[in-house]
Amino acid sequence: MKAVLFNTHDLALIFTVFICLLFSAFLITLKKGNKLSNYLLACFLLAQAAIPMDNLINFGEAFRGFALDISPNLFYTFGLAFWVEVPLLLLYIKSLVNKNYKLKKTDALYFIPFVLYATYFSFDWLALESASKLDALQNGDIATTPLLDRIIYFFRECFRFSISVLCYLELQKYQKNIKNEFAELESVDLTWLKVLVIGFLVVHINAIFVSIGIIMSYELGIVVDHELLGLTSNYAVLLLITSLIFFSAGNSRIFQGIDKELATNECKLPDSFEPEKINKIETYLVQNKPYLSHLLTLDNLASQLGIGARSLSSIINKHFGKNFFEFINYYRIEESKRLLILEENKSVTMLEIMDKAGFNSKATFNTFFKKLVGKTPTQFRKDHWEKLNAE
């Protein structure tokens, strides 16, 4: 058989559908990890599978005839997924970056546009008789689309873009608050998720231009190559979905989430604390040196001290005037200073000193040392031995 069933553009959409369905099925049956995050990501991927299906049915020659034979209701129905795709991504990100996150009633607000459009769609399309639908599908095309539908399309893309912005802001907030719970930020790499969110942000900006291009081409007579823009988005989404699956599978364990209460209740914290607790923290850090562990977190330290994580965070923020990241790395710098002036460490490399002091990142070590000591670790050691020899 030599007949070509699908062109390259159709294959990109088919691959996207296949990958999304396969990975969503895996997530739904997965028993490990955060179940809510897994379910939200699975729903997001199902929405991502429905969107290329909508494109294939409405614009793919091989699929269009097949869909007509089954039911005219298949047309446009999969397009409902456009309205839920990004809200699901936002909730997925929220479930990743917030510890013990639970869905709230207010989260339903993100789906109001979907409900409104679904209601309109039911009356405008689904309620029509089959004969009317078939006539519209066989005799109509993009050039004859009503202006109202073009305006709704434009509004939809603006809505998707605005929720994408919220996704980005959620990540920014997480990155700002993460220093309250982690002493080694290199172990919490946000790059892959930022690339994903920014990627979809660009795709949604492009979709706005596509909607504007359609209005200009068919309402104003100013021809814009909106088809090329649309095809570019299809390939970009395939790349983003593939990246999401690859990176989320390899990095999902790093997302332990931040305790939202640590950030939201900071202004309500008392200005003074029990001296016993403060003394206990200081004594434990000096005697046991828990900061030498590269993987130390707020929860780890709180467990070792027998103090609640929120209480410990309150003391560190209010009494010591630091976030957890700064607090632990202060002790690590003090330890590195001690190590640098030991006779047996005169020829030891800075990487070894850094490792012995609990640092896992050369950049963090050098930055903090220069900030707190006023000179680089190398210069500090050199000055110490020069001064000692001069005496």
N, C-alpha and C positions, 0 to 999 in steps of 0.2 A: 504494500500500500504506500503510494508516494504522495498522497494528498496532504497538504499542510493544514493541520487543524487549528493551530494557534500561531499568532505572530509573536514577536519578542516582547512587545508591550503586554500582551495577554499573559505570557508566561511569568512575567514579573509579578503580576497580580495573583496568579495561581500559586506561585511559590509563597507569597505573603499569606494567603489564605491557609495553605497547608501547614506552614510553620506555626502560625498562630493557633490553629486548631490542635495541633500535636502538643505544643507546649502547654496550652491551657488545660488539656486533658491530664497531662502530667502533674500540673500544679493542684488540680482538684483532688487527685488521688494521693498526693504527697502527704505523708503523716508527720514529717519533720518540719521544724521551723515555725514561724508565725502563721497560724492558719488564716487569720483575717487578711494579712498581707498576701498570702498565696491566693486566696479567693478573689481579692480585689484585682490582683494582677491577672488572674485567669479571666475575669469579666472584662478587663481592659483589652486583653488579647482577643476575646470573642468579638468585641466591638471592632477591633482592628481587622478581624477576618470578615466581618459583615460589610465593611466599607469597600474593599476591593471587589466583593461579590456584587455590590450595587453598581460599581463601574463596569464589571464584566457583563452583567445582565442588560444594562442600559446602553452600553456602547460597544460591547464585543460582538462581532458578527456571529461567531460560532455559538455564543451563549444566548443571544437575543431570540433566535428562532426556537431554540430548545425551551426557553422560558415561556414563550408565547404558547407553545403546545401544552405546557403544564397548567399555567394560570397567569392571567394578566396581573394578578395581585402581587406576583413576585417583583414586578417593576416598582421601583421607588421605595418599597417597604424596607429593604435592607439599609436604605439611607437614613432611617431613624437612628442608626448607630452613631452618626455624626454628632448627635446631640448629647450622647452619654460618654463618648470616648475620653475626652479630656477631664470631665469631672471624676471619672473612675481613676485616671492617672493621678489626679490631685489627692484623692483619698488614699491611693496606694502609697504615695510619698508620705502623707501624714502618718499612716500606719507604720512606716519604716522608721521615721525620725522621732516619733513620740512613744515613749515607753508605756506599755499597757494601754495603747490607744483603743478606744471603743467608738463605734459609730454613734453619732448624736442626731437628734431630731433636726437640728439646724443644717446638717449635711444634706438634707432633702432639698434645701433651697437651690442647690446647684442643678437639680433636675427639673426645676419649674419650666425652663424653656422647652425641654423634651416633652413634658406633659402637654404644654400649650400647643406645640407643633403636632404632636400625635393626635390631639383632638381635632385640629384643623385638617390634618391628613386623612383622618377617618371619614370626615364629611366630604372633603374635596376629591378624594380618590376611591377609597375603599367602598364607600356607599354607592358609587356609580354602578349602573348595570354593566354586565360583561361586554355587551355589544358596544356601549359607549367607550369603554376602556380600550377595546380592540381597535376601534376606529381612530381614537387618539394616538395609539401606539403605531399604527400602520401609516397614518397620514400626517402625523405631527413630527416635528424635530426640534432641535435646540433653538432654531430661529423663530419658531412660533410659540415659544414658552411665554406665558403671561407675565407682564411686568411685575405683578405682585409676587410671583414665585422667584423672580430674579432678586427682588428686594429681600425676601425671606432668606434666600441663599446668602446674600451679602451679610445680613444680620447674623446668620449662623456662623459664618467664618469669623466675624468680629467677636462673637461669644466664645468660640473656641480659642481664639488668640488671648482674650482677657483671662480665661482660666489657666492658660499656659503661663501667663505672667504670674499668677498666684502660685503655680507650681515652683517657679523659679524663686519667688520670694520666700516660700516655705523652706527651700534648701538654704537660702541665705540666712534665715533665722536660725536654722539648725547649726550652721557653721559658726554663727556668733555665740550660741549658747553651749556648744559642745565643750568649751574649755572649762566649764564647771564640773565636768565629769571625767575627762580624759587627760592624762598627763603626757601622752605620746600621740600627737595628732596624725602622724604619718601612718598609724595603723587604721585610721578611719579615712579612707580615700574616697572623696566625693566626686572625683573627676568623671567617672563613668556615668553617674546619674546626672551630673550637670550637663555632660555632652548630650545625653538623651533628651533632657528637658529643653535645652537650647536648640537641639535639632528639631524637635516638634514645634518649638516656637517659630523657627524659620519656616517650617512647612506650613504653619498656619498663616504666617505673614504672606507667603506665596499664594495660599488659597484665597486670601483677601484680594490680591492682585488679579487672580483668575476671575473672581466674581465681578470685579470692576471691569476687567477686559471683556467679559460677556456682555455687560450692560453697554459698554462703549461700542462694541461691534454690532449689536443687534438693535439697540435703542437709539444710539447717536450716530451710527454710520461710520464710526472711527475704527477701522479694522485693527485688532490686537490679536497676536498669536497666543490665545489663551490655551489652546490644545497643547502646545509645547510646554507651557508652564505647568499644566496638569500632569503631563507625562513625567516631568522632572520630579514632581511631588511623589508620584507612585514609586519611582526608583529610590528616592530618599527614604520613604517609609519602610521599604524592604530592608534597606541598609540599617535603619534605626532599630527595627524589630529584631533583626539578626544580632545586632550589638547588644540590645537589651537582654536577650536570652543568654548570650555568651557571658556578659559581665555580671548579670544578676545571679547566675548559677555559680560563678566563681567568687563573688564578693558579698553575697547576701548575709553571711555570718557576721560581718563587721557592723551591721546595723543593729546595735542593741537599743538604740533610741535614747533620747534624753528625757529626763523626768521633767515634764512641763511645769510642775509645781516649783521646781528650783528657780525657774525664770520668772514665773508670774507672781510668786509670793515673796520675791526678794525685797520688795519695798515694805513688806509687812514684818520683816524680821526684827527681833529686838536688838538694841544697841549694845547690850552687855550679856554675858553668859556665865554659867557656873565656873568658878576658877578651877574646880576639880577636873572638869572636862577638858579645859584648855591645857592644864598641866599634864593630863593623861595623854593628850595628842602629842604635845611637844616631847615628853619623855619617851613615848613609844617610837617616835620618828628618830630620835637621837640614838636610842639603844638598839632598836631592831632594824633600822634602815630599810623599811619596806619600799622606799623609792628606788632601790637598786634593781627592782624588777621592771623590765621594759614594759610589761603588760599591766602595770598598776592602774586601776580605775577607782573612781569614787566609791563604788559599791564594794570593791575588794577591800579598800582601806577601812571603810565603815564596818565591814564584817570582822576584820581583824581587831578593831578597837571595841567592838560591841556597842557601837553608837549608830543610831539611825542615819541613813544616807542624807536625808534632808537636814537633820540637825547638824551633821558634820559640815555639809555645804554651807549652812547658815553661819557657823563659827568661822569657817575659812573666809567667807565673803565679808562678813561684818567685823570680826575681831582682828583677823590678819590682813584685811584689806586686799585680798587677792582672790582670783578664781582658782580652781583646783589645778589647772595647767601651770599657772605661775607659782603656786604654793609648792608643788612637788618639785618643780624644776629649780626652785631656789635651793632646796636641800641638795639636789644633784650637783649644782654648781659649787656649793660648799664642799661637797665630797670630792669633786674634781680638783678643787684648789688644794685640798689636803693631799691628794694623790700626786699632784704635780710637784710638790716640794719634798717628796720622799727621795732619799738617796738612791734607793733601788729602782726608782722610776725615771732616772735622768735620761736614759736612752729608750724608754718605752714610747711607742708611737701615740699620737693624739687619738687615733681610732681606738686603741686599747684603753686609754684613759677614759675616753667617752663611754665605752662599753662598760667598764668597771663602775662608773658613776651612775649607770642606769639609763643613759641616753641611747636611743635607737636611731637618731638622726643627727648627722654631722651639722646640718644647717641649723637645727634647733639648738644644739650644743654651742656652736660658735656665736649665734645671735644672742642667746641668753648670757653667755659668759661676757661678751663685749658690753652688753647692757648693764649687767650688775657689777662687773669688775672695772670696766672702763678700758680694757685692753683685751687683745686676743689671748687664747690659752697659750700659744707659742711664746708670745711676748711676755706673758706673766711668768712663765717658767724661766725664760732667759733672764729677765730682770731679777728674779729671786736669786739665781745662782751667781750672777754677776755681783750683786750686792753682798752675798755671803762670802764670795772669794775676796772681795775688796776689804772686808773686815779682817 
